Amino acid sequence: MIGKIATEEHFVSQDAKSYLPDLGVSPDVQRRIDDGLDANNIEQLRLPEMDKHGVEMHLVSLTADGVQLEPDRDKAVKVAKLANDALAEKFLARHPARFACLATVALQDPKAATDELERAVTQLGFKGALANGFSNAGDLDTGEYYDLPKLLPFWERVQDLDVPFYLHPRGPLNSQQKIYEGHAELLGPAWAFGVETATHVLRLITSGLFDRFPKLTVIIGHLGEGLAPSMWRAQNRFNDASFGKKLKKPLSQYLKDNFYITTSGNFHTPTLLNVIAEMGADRVLFAIDYPYERTDEAVAWFDNCAISDEDRQKIGRLNALRIFKLKNRAI
């Protein structure tokens, strides 16, 4: 399939790289993620790879853990703004037909994050926002999740601007990793990312956020972080142990009404079919997770997996055109 739109693709800005830990990736992957530092890499590496594999566009965002890892509120706000400026300059201004951008927001400061989202969308032309999991606040041992009441003005602005918010994973706080002791292989994308993000999603749902803001749209990756097949059991036990919480709809209905799920880094047909069965093909988006996952592997799987051509067009392109309000170009 040509004309694919990949919706979870990453870069690193100079300011974020100054404090983010070593990613532990190969030199080739590091060079590709660094194209936010050297725009020539976009022409030499990213665009040729996209062209070779029928990918028309990347939705680009700041790599994990982004500004969420920065405990100094003022510094996080500054880095977020500079990252968005770098995205606008190096990607959007140079190649507006090939890239769209998701804004970095420092949710350590809800007011600043709200203002930066507005600037990014209305002035820079960005198509939404992305946060890399919970935000550190004050120190590296304190994490804040986005169901907190102080975030409500931010969520209201997301809804008012009618743009999606991508909740990208990060690992749990160091102080909350007891279960992983002696099993570092389970940290990160192998397991801990999905557990952390799925729990964060359930916090948002059970907080009543989507009853308050019913038009809010959130995106999660990796074929839903294991949520789709787990919703029946979550609902069944929620009915008996909701501790007085009352929601307007079943938990699974919020997933269907307020969430989109991408294929980033999870190229597994049975899981995709389950997500389509639970959510519908209109709620699934193609993504690669560039440069951490291989474009050729993602594309070879998606172009040939056992779904209908109609669903392939929806997931590979049409849904992204709709949700991100992209111009439909002839391909």
N, C-alpha and C positions, 0 to 999 in steps of 0.2 A: 504494500500500500504506500503510495506517495502522498505527500502533504500532511504527514503526521505532526501533531503538536504535542511536544513533551512538556509536562507541567510541573516537574520537580527537579530542576537542574540548577547547579550551584556554582558560585564563585567565592573568592575571598578578597576582601578589601585590605589595603595596607594597614589601616589602623586596627582592624580586627585581628590580623595576623600577628600583630605585635604582642598580643596577650593570649591568643588561643594556643592550647598545647599542641605538641607535635602530633600530627594526624597518624603517623605510623604507616603511611602509604608509600607506594613505589615512587621513584623519581618521575616516572611518566605521568602518574596521576597527580603528583604534586605540581608538575609543570602545567597541567591542564587546569587545575583549580586556581593557579596563580594568574590566569588570564585577566583577572581583575586588576592585576598589577602591571601587566604588559599587554596592552590591547592588541599588539601584533600577534599574540598567541591565538586570539579569536579568529583572525584570518588564516593563520597557519595550521591550527589544530581543530578548533571547535567547528567552524563552518565547513571545512572539507569533510569532516566526519558526518555532520548532518546531511550534507549533499549526497554522500555516498550511500546513505541508508534511508533516503526518502523522508527525512525529518525537516519539515519546513520551518518550524519555530521552536525555540526554547522559552519557557517561562523561567527566568533566572532569579535566584534569591541567594542571600548570604548564607554561607555554609554553617553547619552546626559547630559549636554551640552558639555562634553568633554573639549578639550583644547580651543574650540571656545569661551568659557566664560571667559578665562583668558586674561585680557587686557594688561598685561605685556608681550611684545613680546618675550623677552629672556626666561622668565619663561615658556611661552607656548611652545617654541621650546624644552626646556629641558624636560617638562612633556610629550610631544609627543614621544620623543625618549625613555624615561623610560617606557612609556606605551607599546610601541612596543616591547621593550626588555622583559617586563613581559609577554606579549602575547606569544612571541616566547618560553620563558622558561617554563611557567606554562601550556600552552595548546599544542603548536605545537611540542615541544621536547618530551613531555610525552605521547602524544596521536596523532601521526601524521596521523593515519588513520581515526580519528574521528573529527578533527578540522582543519579548514583553517582560515586564519586571514586577516583582512582588516586593513591597516595601519592608524594610527592616524597622521594627518598632521596639523601643526600650520600655517594656511594660513595668519596669521598676518604678517608672514615673508615669502613671496613667494619663495625666493631663498632657505631658510632653508627647507621649505616644499617640494620643488622639490628634494633637496638632500636627505631628509629623505625618501621620496617615493622611490627613486632609491635604497637606502640602504635596505629598507624593502623588496622590491621585489627581488632584485638581490642577497642580502646576507642572509636575513632572510627567504626567500621563501614565502612571503606574496602574496596574489592573487589580490590585488587592494588597494583602499584607501576609507576611509569614513570620512566625515566632518559633524558635527552637526549644519547645517545651517550656517548663516553668522558668521563672526568672530568679536569679540570686538577688537578694536584697540586703545590703549592708555588709554581708560576709559570705564566704563560700559554704557555710553550714546552714544557711537559711534560704529556703526556696518558697516562692509564692506561686500558687496555681490561679488560674484565671476565672474561677468561680467566685472569687472574693468580691464583696459588694463594691469596693473601691474601683473595680474595673467596669462597673456598669456603664458609666459615661463613654468609655471606649467602645464597648459593644454596641451601644446605641448609635455611635457615629459610624461604625462598620455597617450597620443595617441601613442608616440614612444614606450613606454613600453608595449602597447597593453593590458592594464588592465582596469577594470571598476572603476568608481568613484561613490560611494554611497552618495547621498545627503540626509542626515537624517534630520528630522525636529528639530526646536527649536521654542520657543515662540518669539514674537516681543519684541523689546526693551521696557523697562518700560515707556519711554517717548512716545511710540507709541501705548499705550494700552487704549487710551481714549474710544474707542468703547466698551471695555469690562468692563468699570467702573460699579460696582454693579453686575457684572455677572462673577465672578471668575470661575464659573462652565464651562464657555466657553473657558477658557485658557487651554493650554496644548493639549493633544491628542483628547479631545472631539471636538475641532473646530479650535483653533488658529494655531495649528501645521500645519494642512492641508492648511489653507489660506496662511500662511507664505511660506511654501515650494512650493506650486503651483505658487505663484507669483515669487519666486526665479527662478523656472524653466522657466517661460515665459521671465524673464529678460535674462537668458542665451540664449534662442532661438532667441529673437528679437535683441540681441546684435550682431548677426552674428557669434557667436562662432562656430557653427557647419558648417558654410560655410568655415570658416578658417581651422577647424580641422574636416573634414567630417567623419573620422573613430573613433571619440571620442565616448565613451560609458558611459552613466550616468544611475544609478539605483535610482528609487524612490519607497517608500513603501506605505503601507496602500491602496492598489489597486489604486494607482495613484493620491492620494490627490485630487480627484475630477476632474482631468484634462480631462480624456478621454471623458466624455459626454459634456464638455464645449468647445471643440476645434472648432466646427463649428461656434459657435457664436463669439469666439475670432477672428477667421479668417475673418468672415464677417465684423466685425467692424474694424479690422486691415486694411482691404482693403481701407476703407474710411478715416481712421485717423492714418495713419502710420507715419505722420510727416516726410515724405521724406525717411524713412527707406525702403531699398530694400533687400529682401531676395531671395535666389535662388529657394526656395521651399515653399509650404504652411506650415503654422505652424504645422498642424497635421502630416505632413510628417516627420518633424524632430522628433516628438514624436515616430513615427513608426520606423524611421531609426537609431536613436541615443539613445533611452531609453529602459530600461527594467523596468517592474513594478512588485512589490512583493505583496504577500498577507498578509504581516505582520499586525497583529492587526485589520484586517478587514475581518471577516469571514462571508461574505454575498454573497450568490450565485448570485442573480440578478446583483450585481455590478461586480462580476467576469465575468459573461457572457457578460456584456457590454464591459468590458476591452478586452476580447478575440475577440469580434466582431470588436472593433476599432483597436486593435493592432495585433491580431493573437496570438495563443497559444505559438508560438515560442518566444514571447517577455514577457512571464510571468514566475515568479519564486515563489516557495513556501517559506514562511517565517512565523515564529511564533511571534517574538518580545519577546523572552525569556529574563528575567524572568517576564516581566511586564504582558504578556498574558499567559494564561494557555495552556500548551502543549496538554493536553487531549482535550480541547475544539477546538483548532486549527486542530488537527489531526482528530477528529471525524467528523468535518465539511468537511475537505478536502477529506478524504477517501470516503465520501458518497455523496458529492455534485454532482449535475446533469450535469456532463461533461463526455465526452467520455473517455474510458480507455487510448486511445492514448494521449489525451491532459493531462490526469492525470499524465502519465509517463513523458511527456515533462516538465510540470510545477513542478512536484514533484522532478524530478531528472535530466533528460537529458539536459535541458537548462542550469542548473547550471554546469554540467560537462563541457559543451562547453564554456560558457562565462568565467568561472574561471579556465579553463584548468586543471581540476581535473582528477586524474586517475580513470578510470572506474573499480571498484572492483566488483567481483562476489558477488551477494547478494542472 
